[in-house]
C-alpha cells in the first residue's frame, strides 16, 4: 500500500526560493519571461523583462522624432500609428495603451491583460500576456500567490503540487482519491491510503531544573 499525504498547511517556501514555480504555470521558465508581464502592485516584485514589452515601453517613453533612428525596424506607417495612440493616452504605463502599441508592433500576435488575486484584499497584480501562446491564468494566480498544496509520498518527499482550488473542488465532490491518482499517475489496482493535514499542534517541551 502506498501512503499519500496532502499538506494544505504549507506555504511551499522551497518552491519560491527561486524561479522554479514558473515552470508550473503552463510554460517553461525560459518561455515564462516572454509570455507574462506582471506589475502594478508595489507590494509584490514585478516581472517585466519580456522583449516585446520592453520594446513597446521604450517606444512610448522615447517617442520623439529625434529618436526615430532607434526604431529602424518599424515602418513609417507603424511609427505614425503608434505616435497617434501614445499622444492620446493619459498614462504611459497603462496596459490598455501598451496593448494598442503592441498590436501595431506585433500584428501577428494577440495581447490581453487581466488581474490575478490572492487570498487577501491587498494580494493582486495586473498581468499582460501573449494570448496566442500556451498560458493558464488560474495556474499563474495560484503559484504567484502561493495558493498551492503539497503532496507527499510514503517517504515524506514532495512529489507534486496542486492548486488549493483543485483540492477544494475535489474535496467538495468527494474525489480526492481520483485527483491523487490522476496527479501521481497511480493505477486503480494499486491500493493507496490518503492522509490530509488537519491543522497542527505546538506543545512546550519541559526539562527538570536542579
N, C-alpha and C positions, 0 to 999 in steps of 0.2 A: 504494500500500500504506500502510496506517495502522500506526504503531508504538505499541504499548501497553506501558507499564512498570508492573509491580506491585511496590510498595515495602513489603516486610514488615519493614523495619528501623526505620521511622519511629515516633516517639511522637506524631505529629499534634498538636504544640503549637499550631498555628494554629487547630485546631478547638476547643481547650479554653481559649482565651484569654478567652472569654465564655460565653454560654449557647447558642451555635449548635448544639452537639452534641445538645441536647434535641430539636431538630427531626427527628433521625434515629431517634427511639425510638418511632415509630408514632403520634405526635400532634404538633400544632403546639406551639411554645414557650409560647403562651398556655394551651393545654389541659394542658400538662405539669404546671404548678403545681397544677392542680385534680385531677389524675389520680394522681400519685405523692407519697408521703411517704417520705423516705429518711433514716434516722438509726440510731444505735446504736453505731457505731464512732467514737470520738473522734478517730481519726487522719484522718478524712475530713469534709469540710464537709457538714452535713446540709441537707436540703431539706424544709421543713415549713411552707410557707405556705398550704396548701390550706385554704379556708374551713371545710370540713366537719371537718377535723382540729382546727383552732383552736377550733371550737365545742364539740367533744367534750372536748378537754382543759380548756377554760375551765369546762365543767360539772363535770368531775372535780375540778378544783382549787378551785372555789368552791361546793362542794355544802353550803351552809348555808341554812336556811330564810330567813334574813335577806336572802340574795342571790337569792331566788326571783324578784324583780322583774326581774332581768336576763335571764330566760328566759321571757318572756311568751308566746312563740310555741309553747311546749310545753304540752300538756295536763297535767292533774294526774296522769293515768294514766302518761304518758310520764315525767314527772318522778319519780314514785314508783318506776317500774321501774328507771330509771337510778340512783336513790339506792340501791336494793336491791343492784344489781350492784356499784356502787362501794364500798359499805360492806364487801363480801365480798372485795374484791381486795387483794392484798398489795403490788403496785407500781402506782402511778397511771399510770406511763408504759409499762406493759406493753401490747403491741399486742393481745393477746387480750382484755384488759379494754376497751381502746378500741374494738375491733370490736363488742363486745357493746353498748356505749353508742351507737355509730354505727348499729347495727341498730334501736335504739329511736328515735333522732333522725331517721333517714332510711330508713324501712321500704321505700321504693320502690327503693332501691339495694342493691347487694351489695358487700361489702368483704372483701378477703382480704389475707393477709400472706405473706411469703416472704423468702428470703435470696439476695442476689446475691454472687458471689465473683469475685475477680481471679486473677492468676497466683500470688501469694504467699499464705501462710497468714494473714497479717495483713490481706489485702485482702478485706474483707467488709462488708456493710451489710444492715440489716434494711429491708424495703420493705413499706409499707402502701399499698394501691391500690384504686381502684374497679374491680371486676371486670366490671361491665356497661357499660364504655365501652372504646373501642379501646385495646389495650395489647399490649406484647410484652416480657416479662421478659428473654428472651435478648438482644434488641437493647439493652435498658436496661443489662443487665450488661456487654455488650461496650463500649458507649460510655461508661458511667460510669467504668469502669476502664481505658479507652483500649486495649482489645483489638481494634484495628481496623487495617486495611490500606489504604494509599492506592493509587489507580490514576491514572496519569498518561497524558496523550495525547502526541502526537508533538511538541508544543511544550513538553513537560515541565510543563504546568499540571495541577494536581489536578482531575480531572473527577468522581471518585466515591470513596466509601469503602465498604468491605465489612467484615464481621466476620472476625477471624482464623479462627474456626471454619469459616466458609464457604469460605475459601481452603484450609484444611487438608483439608476434606472433598472439595472439587473436585480438589485435587492427588492425593489418595489414589485417587479414582475415575478419574483421567485426564481430567477435564472442566474444566480451566482455561479452555480456549478457549470452551466453552459458557457458563461463568459470565461471562466477559468480554463475550461477545456479548449475553447477556441483560441484564447490568447496564448496558451502554452502548448497548443497542438497535442493535447493528451487524448488518446483514443478512448472510445466508450468502454472498451473491455478492460481498461486499467482502473483499478479501484483507487479512489483518492479520498482524503479527509481534508476538509477545508476549515481553517480557523480564521476568524476575523477579529481584529483588535476591538476591545470593548472598554476603552478608557485605560487609565493606568493609575497605579497607587505608588506613592512615595512614602517610605517609612524611615524613621530615625533609627540608626543603629546605636546601641548603648554599650559602654565598656565600664568595668568596675574601676574605681579610683581608690588607691590606698591612702 
